[in-house]
Amino acid sequence: MVGASLAGLSAARSLRKQGFDGRLVVIGDELHRPYDRPPLSKEFLAGTLGEAELALEAQDEDLGAEWLLGARATGLDHARRAVRLADGREVRADGFVIATGAAARALPGSAGLAGVHTLRTLDDARALRDELARGGRLVVIGAGFVGAEVASTAYALGIDVTVVEAAPTPLAGPLGETMGAVVSALHTDHGVRLVCGVGVKGLSGEERVDAVLLEDGRSIPADIVVVGVGARPNVEWLEGSGIALDNGVKCGADGRTSLAGVVAVGDCANWYDPRAGHHRRVEHWTGARERPDAAVAALLAGGAVEPGVPRPPYFWSDQYGVRIQFAGHAAGADSVTVEAGSADGRDVLAVYRRAGDPVAVLGMNQPRLFMRWRKQLAATAS
Ligand SMILES: Cc1cc2nc3c(=O)[nH]c(=O)nc-3n(C[C@H](O)[C@H](O)[C@H](O)COP(=O)(O)OP(=O)(O)OC[C@H]3O[C@@H](n4cnc5c(N)ncnc54)[C@H](O)[C@@H]3O)c2cc1C
């Protein structure tokens, strides 16, 4: 198992649950045991959840695995059935699960400038939390979900926040134009400045950042900058291994890769979606948690298994006290209708349809109705 986080741990659990009783080695480059990432931009950053509460393993959980933590995989030698580690060690195995997740994209030219943060790991979150505690003006670059959550948490901590987004409408990709605008209006509802439709040219400052420079010539003063411009799959270490890579590890509908005895799960894996007829890489907690079951079944079977129809992808986000939930795919919908609540009231339940069939559902503070629609969506999909 390469990658010791949610997808890796879930795969290890699936292996034991499905009867694998052989040697199991989990390799992870972080020093921490598996921890939960969603709270890093929410309760942990706000200081209301401690590190111990991030643990993904139960206290008495014992998977009988060997954990090689602080160990970075640098290559996969498929012919020799071996994973090479940065410290020169080698781990040989009959089967491999790739679960190396994704890394936050950096802003070119920002390396080494104090006050500039990305947020992917516990160490990132510790550093940002300490900095927010000192106060100041925060500029968040990118109004995607992680950026928006950081803005919301910092706002609640009493920090002056500006969010800058290159697209004219934030979240238009995942939610569509109409609902992207409704959700991102949460920023302005709370007096957080939202600057859209303009790119970032760079950052200014000698040793420490002091402003974000926009392409239209404006300069936004900043003491702290959070770069939230998405993530890229951690697959560089697989280059040259012969495995098919395409926006992550290219997989079939059951997680099998182009190499026999190798499956990939979680944020690094670009699974084939039989419903859509193309591959999709999904960066959501629930996919990293649920999909390893199918991948492990295929690994243990040593060949194709009937993966069943996967549930439509689902994610949630918490911003300004509003729980946002989304399931399905907004792209390709030809209509969006409000089924309950209202966009203005920020308590909307909206259904996306294509040719009359529901393809996605969005809820803002509508957890019960949302779950009902999510079930219906899954039933329609299957
Ligand atoms: C701040 C934040 C908030 C989020 N909030 C939400 C949310 O509200 N809702 C939601 O649905 N999703 C959310 N997510 C996404 C969710 O956390 C991810 O989908 C999930 O963590 C993916 O799990 P994973 O195991 O595939 O990858 P990761 O969690 O990225 O874990 C991969 C692990 O592999 C390690 N690794 C990488 N390369 C190597 C290597 N070469 N050798 C050894 N180890 C390696 C990494 O260091 C890491 O520990 C959030 C993510 C972040 C960062």
The ligand as a Gaussian input file, in Angstrom:
#p B3LYP/6-31G(d) Opt

LIG

0 1
 C       -8.256000      21.173000       3.667000
 C       -9.094000      20.109000       3.008000
 C      -10.471000      20.077000       3.229000
 C      -11.259000      19.105000       2.615000
 N      -12.599000      19.111000       2.843000
 C      -13.378000      18.200000       2.233000
 C      -14.788000      18.185000       2.452000
 O      -15.335000      19.018000       3.188000
 N      -15.528000      17.249000       1.810000
 C      -14.962000      16.310000       0.973000
 O      -15.682000      15.486000       0.395000
 N      -13.630000      16.283000       0.776000
 C      -12.829000      17.198000       1.379000
 N      -11.473000      17.174000       1.176000
 C      -10.895000      16.141000       0.274000
 C      -10.550000      14.854000       1.020000
 O       -9.863000      15.124000       2.197000
 C       -9.717000      13.971000       0.086000
 O      -10.578000      13.570000      -0.969000
 C       -9.127000      12.740000       0.780000
 O       -8.209000      13.132000       1.759000
 C       -8.420000      11.858000      -0.252000
 O       -7.781000      10.814000       0.402000
 P       -6.538000      10.055000      -0.264000
 O       -6.111000       9.039000       0.748000
 O       -6.861000       9.638000      -1.633000
 O       -5.402000      11.155000      -0.451000
 P       -4.617000      12.030000       0.610000
 O       -5.499000      12.320000       1.761000
 O       -4.009000      13.145000      -0.162000
 O       -3.459000      11.055000       1.119000
 C       -2.406000      10.597000       0.312000
 C       -1.232000      10.273000       1.219000
 O       -0.183000       9.704000       0.426000
 C        1.049000      10.354000       0.767000
 N        1.990000      10.257000      -0.363000
 C        1.993000      11.000000      -1.501000
 N        3.030000      10.632000      -2.290000
 C        3.683000       9.650000      -1.639000
 C        4.828000       8.865000      -1.956000
 N        5.505000       9.011000      -3.105000
 N        5.239000       7.930000      -1.054000
 C        4.557000       7.748000       0.110000
 N        3.454000       8.468000       0.469000
 C        3.033000       9.392000      -0.420000
 C        0.618000      11.768000       1.069000
 O        1.588000      12.478000       1.790000
 C       -0.637000      11.511000       1.886000
 O       -0.339000      11.247000       3.224000
 C      -10.657000      18.140000       1.770000
 C       -9.259000      18.179000       1.553000
 C       -8.491000      19.144000       2.163000
 C       -6.992000      19.173000       1.907000

